[in-house]
Amino acid sequence: MIQTITDDNFNLVVLQSAIPVLVDFWAAWCGPCRQIAPVVEEISNETEGSVLVCKCDVDTVTGVTARYMIRSIPTLLFFKNGELVHKIVGATNKQTIVEKLKTLTNEQ
């Protein structure tokens, strides 16, 4: 299940998570964001319990968006133990996302 990120819940949900977190920065008007949305949903279902998958709407969540200097969307941020460890800017394929997640969950 995908968690929705807000400026109010980001620190608790993402930075204090006991498991790795993938945050998808997106907007409803963004074509590439809509393109990768099904992939992000699929990954969320496949990794439930081992990775927390979140979505952050850049049009409404301006504080977190500014904090991580999101200038292009989609942007995927990967967190482990509250630290940003990977970043992908632009639409990408499922394999690339899964490979980044494997480095966070130590499933090489």
Protein Blocks (a to p, Z undefined) as FASTA:
>chain_A
ZZdddfklmmmmmmmpcbdcddddddfklmklmmmmmmmmmmmmmmgojaccddddfklm
mmlmmmnopabdcdddddeehiafbdcedjddfklmmmmmmmmnopZZ
